[in-house]
Each structure stands twice: as C-alpha cells, then as structure tokens.
Amino acid sequence: MVEVLDLKFKELITSEEIQARVDDISDKLNERFADKKPIFLGILNGSFLFIADIFKKLSIPCEVSFLKIHSYQNTESTGKMKELIGLNQPIEGRHVVILEDIVDTGRTLDFLMKTLEIHNPASISVATLLHKPEAMQVPIKLDYVGFEIQNQFVVGYGLDYNGYGRNSSSILIKVDD
C-alpha cells in the first residue's frame, strides 16, 4: 500500500510492464513514421515520463514539442479545457503524433484534435499509455494504447493526485478504505 496525500494506492502495472509496452509502441512508431519526419506533441504534465521513454527508443528523424492542457481537479475531470502552453511551430502538412498519459472521457483529446485540425496537418495519430474505455464520452480513435484499465483513479509514472505521486515508476490504482 502506498499513500499519496490522503489517498491509498496499490500497484496496478509494474515498471517492467510499462517499459515493455513503451518498447512495443516505439517500435511501431519507428516503423510507421520511418520516412515521414513526424512531430510528436507531448501533453504535459502527466505524460512527461512516457514522452521521455518513447523518445529514447525512437530511431527516426523527428521533432518534439509540448502542450499543456488542464482539466482535472483532485480526482475528477472538470470537463473544462484550459490550454496553458500552446503550439509553438507550424504543423501544416506534418504528421503529428500526440503522446498522452491517459485517455478517459476523451474530452481533452477531442478539444486538442479539433484545435490541431485547424492547422491542416498531414495526419494526426494518438499514442496513450493508459485508456479507460468505460469512461469514454467522446469517441476518439487511439492508434497506440499501452494498457486498457478500469475506470478508477490512478497515479504514478507521471500521473498525479494534486501534484503528488508522479514519481512512482509503476502505475498505482486508488483503493477504497
């Protein structure tokens, strides 16, 4: 059992399992975008470890940039998107790969994809470490999914609870008292 602030968590996905999926996703990205010079857009803050680990495994010519969109308060999505750090370079005609930590309701990703489509990229793909299919409210095509998990609150490997818990190398799931 691990405590993060006032909540208790237990291990759901080990660091070894995460690294194996990162390797698999990276291999698929290397193959699919070998001659395309994609730009990877990492969604901060939660995906920073996923972004770093994916990037260490890429062998293709590519760029990375970061966006920050916040929609969580405590353990619930507020449903309100607030773009804090925006796109800093042109993506017109580029192959864009969004690197996301977790997709649950799909609202954040839907907001982001609609915003990016205005800039006329050649394609938009999504790679996410975690997906909560039961929580989806907006249909989003996910091209690469590390793990499908139940609709419960998780922390670790970059994901947080009010800023804490990001530093766990594994994914931890909230347990009821």
One Martini backbone bead per residue (centre of mass of N, CA, C, O) as a GRO file, in nm:
protein
  177
    1MET     BB    1   0.098   0.036   0.022
    2VAL     BB    2   0.022   0.373  -0.089
    3GLU     BB    3   0.067   0.711  -0.003
    4VAL     BB    4  -0.128   0.999  -0.126
    5LEU     BB    5  -0.178   1.189   0.089
    6ASP     BB    6  -0.523   1.083   0.150
    7LEU     BB    7  -0.446   0.831  -0.028
    8LYS     BB    8  -0.476   0.494  -0.149
    9PHE     BB    9  -0.242   0.259  -0.302
   10LYS     BB   10  -0.184   0.022  -0.570
   11GLU     BB   11  -0.048  -0.191  -0.777
   12LEU     BB   12  -0.103  -0.238  -1.136
   13ILE     BB   13   0.170  -0.145  -1.294
   14THR     BB   14   0.470  -0.218  -1.379
   15SER     BB   15   0.769  -0.103  -1.491
   16GLU     BB   16   0.819  -0.345  -1.682
   17GLU     BB   17   0.551  -0.329  -1.835
   18ILE     BB   18   0.586  -0.045  -1.938
   19GLN     BB   19   0.854  -0.085  -2.097
   20ALA     BB   20   0.741  -0.297  -2.294
   21ARG     BB   21   0.525  -0.105  -2.423
   22VAL     BB   22   0.717   0.117  -2.510
   23ASP     BB   23   0.877  -0.058  -2.705
   24ASP     BB   24   0.638  -0.135  -2.888
   25ILE     BB   25   0.545   0.149  -2.968
   26SER     BB   26   0.816   0.247  -3.081
   27ASP     BB   27   0.839   0.040  -3.306
   28LYS     BB   28   0.578   0.130  -3.453
   29LEU     BB   29   0.667   0.424  -3.501
   30ASN     BB   30   0.923   0.365  -3.662
   31GLU     BB   31   0.772   0.222  -3.892
   32ARG     BB   32   0.542   0.428  -3.974
   33PHE     BB   33   0.763   0.701  -3.962
   34ALA     BB   34   1.037   0.666  -4.123
   35ASP     BB   35   0.965   0.896  -4.381
   36LYS     BB   36   0.801   1.160  -4.216
   37LYS     BB   37   0.890   1.354  -3.994
   38PRO     BB   38   0.765   1.385  -3.718
   39ILE     BB   39   0.553   1.531  -3.469
   40PHE     BB   40   0.568   1.543  -3.124
   41LEU     BB   41   0.299   1.571  -2.880
   42GLY     BB   42   0.320   1.654  -2.555
   43ILE     BB   43   0.125   1.605  -2.263
   44LEU     BB   44   0.106   1.806  -2.000
   45ASN     BB   45   0.246   1.649  -1.732
   46GLY     BB   46   0.186   1.330  -1.726
   47SER     BB   47   0.375   1.244  -2.000
   48PHE     BB   48   0.687   1.285  -1.949
   49LEU     BB   49   0.785   0.987  -1.921
   50PHE     BB   50   0.668   0.872  -2.180
   51ILE     BB   51   0.812   1.060  -2.371
   52ALA     BB   52   1.103   0.993  -2.289
   53ASP     BB   53   1.089   0.684  -2.343
   54ILE     BB   54   1.011   0.698  -2.637
   55PHE     BB   55   1.247   0.882  -2.739
   56LYS     BB   56   1.479   0.677  -2.669
   57LYS     BB   57   1.352   0.466  -2.907
   58LEU     BB   58   1.391   0.652  -3.139
   59SER     BB   59   1.522   0.639  -3.500
   60ILE     BB   60   1.382   0.879  -3.617
   61PRO     BB   61   1.308   1.157  -3.771
   62CYS     BB   62   1.231   1.415  -3.523
   63GLU     BB   63   0.998   1.593  -3.319
   64VAL     BB   64   0.939   1.802  -3.023
   65SER     BB   65   0.652   1.899  -2.828
   66PHE     BB   66   0.447   2.106  -2.602
   67LEU     BB   67   0.149   2.059  -2.410
   68LYS     BB   68  -0.098   2.230  -2.192
   69ILE     BB   69  -0.373   2.060  -2.034
   70HIS     BB   70  -0.641   2.136  -1.807
   71SER     BB   71  -0.908   1.913  -1.624
   72TYR     BB   72  -0.820   1.872  -1.322
   73GLN     BB   73  -0.964   1.800  -0.989
   74ASN     BB   74  -0.820   1.602  -0.813
   75THR     BB   75  -1.017   1.309  -0.926
   76GLU     BB   76  -1.161   1.507  -1.138
   77SER     BB   77  -1.310   1.610  -1.412
   78THR     BB   78  -1.419   1.929  -1.523
   79GLY     BB   79  -1.454   1.968  -1.855
   80LYS     BB   80  -1.241   2.203  -1.867
   81MET     BB   81  -1.049   2.367  -2.095
   82LYS     BB   82  -0.689   2.471  -2.052
   83GLU     BB   83  -0.467   2.632  -2.233
   84LEU     BB   84  -0.128   2.695  -2.138
   85ILE     BB   85   0.040   2.555  -2.372
   86GLY     BB   86   0.130   2.598  -2.697
   87LEU     BB   87   0.185   2.607  -3.019
   88ASN     BB   88   0.521   2.683  -3.174
   89GLN     BB   89   0.472   2.531  -3.454
   90PRO     BB   90   0.430   2.428  -3.755
   91ILE     BB   91   0.189   2.159  -3.898
   92GLU     BB   92   0.165   2.185  -4.182
   93GLY     BB   93   0.192   1.872  -4.342
   94ARG     BB   94   0.222   1.712  -4.084
   95HIS     BB   95   0.306   1.452  -3.872
   96VAL     BB   96   0.108   1.383  -3.590
   97VAL     BB   97   0.198   1.289  -3.246
   98ILE     BB   98   0.025   1.204  -2.971
   99LEU     BB   99   0.129   1.218  -2.624
  100GLU     BB  100  -0.036   1.030  -2.374
  101ASP     BB  101  -0.119   0.915  -2.062
  102ILE     BB  102  -0.450   0.958  -2.060
  103VAL     BB  103  -0.771   0.809  -2.154
  104ASP     BB  104  -1.106   0.876  -2.082
  105THR     BB  105  -1.338   1.075  -2.189
  106GLY     BB  106  -1.192   1.257  -2.445
  107ARG     BB  107  -1.212   1.573  -2.423
  108THR     BB  108  -0.922   1.667  -2.443
  109LEU     BB  109  -0.856   1.531  -2.716
  110ASP     BB  110  -1.081   1.663  -2.879
  111PHE     BB  111  -0.988   1.951  -2.838
  112LEU     BB  112  -0.705   1.912  -2.960
  113MET     BB  113  -0.780   1.802  -3.244
  114LYS     BB  114  -0.948   2.048  -3.332
  115THR     BB  115  -0.715   2.248  -3.303
  116LEU     BB  116  -0.512   2.106  -3.503
  117GLU     BB  117  -0.691   2.090  -3.768
  118ILE     BB  118  -0.666   2.397  -3.838
  119HIS     BB  119  -0.343   2.338  -3.932
  120ASN     BB  120  -0.319   2.107  -4.150
  121PRO     BB  121  -0.234   1.822  -4.116
  122ALA     BB  122  -0.159   1.519  -4.254
  123SER     BB  123  -0.166   1.391  -3.953
  124ILE     BB  124  -0.329   1.214  -3.670
  125SER     BB  125  -0.193   1.065  -3.382
  126VAL     BB  126  -0.234   0.824  -3.103
  127ALA     BB  127  -0.052   0.793  -2.790
  128THR     BB  128  -0.121   0.582  -2.505
  129LEU     BB  129  -0.080   0.439  -2.208
  130LEU     BB  130  -0.384   0.499  -2.115
  131HIS     BB  131  -0.719   0.338  -2.098
  132LYS     BB  132  -1.079   0.421  -2.038
  133PRO     BB  133  -1.345   0.290  -2.184
  134GLU     BB  134  -1.581   0.345  -1.969
  135ALA     BB  135  -1.529   0.678  -1.979
  136MET     BB  136  -1.619   0.735  -2.253
  137GLN     BB  137  -1.774   1.030  -2.433
  138VAL     BB  138  -1.567   1.049  -2.676
  139PRO     BB  139  -1.491   0.959  -2.984
  140ILE     BB  140  -1.164   0.806  -3.018
  141LYS     BB  141  -0.880   0.747  -3.199
  142LEU     BB  142  -0.652   0.492  -3.106
  143ASP     BB  143  -0.339   0.378  -3.215
  144TYR     BB  144  -0.188   0.365  -2.919
  145VAL     BB  145  -0.197   0.121  -2.650
  146GLY     BB  146  -0.083   0.014  -2.359
  147PHE     BB  147  -0.345   0.030  -2.150
  148GLU     BB  148  -0.628  -0.114  -2.018
  149ILE     BB  149  -0.852   0.028  -1.777
  150GLN     BB  150  -1.021   0.098  -1.527
  151ASN     BB  151  -1.255   0.330  -1.371
  152GLN     BB  152  -0.991   0.452  -1.206
  153PHE     BB  153  -0.772   0.600  -1.002
  154VAL     BB  154  -0.443   0.716  -1.104
  155VAL     BB  155  -0.088   0.681  -1.045
  156GLY     BB  156   0.206   0.746  -1.190
  157TYR     BB  157   0.423   0.785  -1.433
  158GLY     BB  158   0.322   1.116  -1.403
  159LEU     BB  159   0.080   1.079  -1.248
  160ASP     BB  160  -0.164   1.259  -1.041
  161TYR     BB  161  -0.233   1.403  -0.706
  162ASN     BB  162  -0.213   1.716  -0.665
  163GLY     BB  163   0.111   1.668  -0.769
  164TYR     BB  164   0.123   1.375  -0.665
  165GLY     BB  165   0.288   1.054  -0.757
  166ARG     BB  166   0.472   1.071  -1.022
  167ASN     BB  167   0.742   0.904  -0.904
  168SER     BB  168   0.634   0.647  -0.987
  169SER     BB  169   0.728   0.363  -1.186
  170SER     BB  170   0.437   0.291  -1.140
  171ILE     BB  171   0.105   0.197  -1.143
  172LEU     BB  172  -0.151   0.333  -0.939
  173ILE     BB  173  -0.437   0.233  -0.749
  174LYS     BB  174  -0.714   0.314  -0.603
  175VAL     BB  175  -0.825   0.258  -0.271
  176ASP     BB  176  -1.048   0.162  -0.054
  177ASP     BB  177  -1.100   0.180   0.293
   0.00000   0.00000   0.00000
